[in-house]
């Protein structure tokens, strides 16, 4: 992994690690639906302003004019309809189902347990990458997967008396 990718990954870790503090505060006294709605509206406003400044509108126009976008190392064309379906799928899974389940979990357990367990999603992504994109299974990836499972078991408290 190059240094720039590592730096961005660590910034994501920091942001995702601190966000649950705000999520737990937001969840106090609100239903999960209301908390997700408020968070999503705030994200929509912030992302819209930043994306417009970054040139997203121009990029979308170019993509639609070309009928799609380049994908992968071979710059294979991806049709615009497939990009829209992917965006909808991601929004439904991560933006709706995942967020609602996460907020429900925060309402029933400590953030110090919920966040590490929900952060095991890379395990699902790794299996999906292998199944759908034929990514290679390596010993380090397999070792990481085993450690994630062990971590979820330990943090969940399923083997301890105090849950």
FENRA-V278787 format. One line per field, one symbol per residue. ss: DSSP state (H for helix, E for strand, - for the rest). psi: psi as a letter, one per 40 degrees, with the letter a starting at -180 (. if undefined). burial: + if it has 16 or more other ideal C-beta (glycine too) atoms within 10 Angstrom, else -. Layout:
ss=???
psi=???
burial=???
This chain:
ss=--HHHHHHHHHHHHHHHHHHHHHHHHH----HHHHHHHHHHHHHHHHHHHHHHH-HHHHHHHHHHH-EEEE----EEEEHHHHHHHHHHHHHHHHHHHHHHHHHHHHH--HHHHHHHH--HHHHHHHHHHHHH-----HHHHHHHHHHHHHHHHHH-------
psi=hidddddddddddddddddddddddddheiiddddddddddddddddddddddefddddddddddeeaiihadefhhhiddddddddddddddddcddddddddddeeiideddddddeeddddddddddddefihhiddddddddddddddddddedeidh.
burial=-------------------+--++-++----+--++--+-----------------------------+--------+-+--+-----------+---+--+++++------+++-+++---+--+------------------+--+---+--+--------
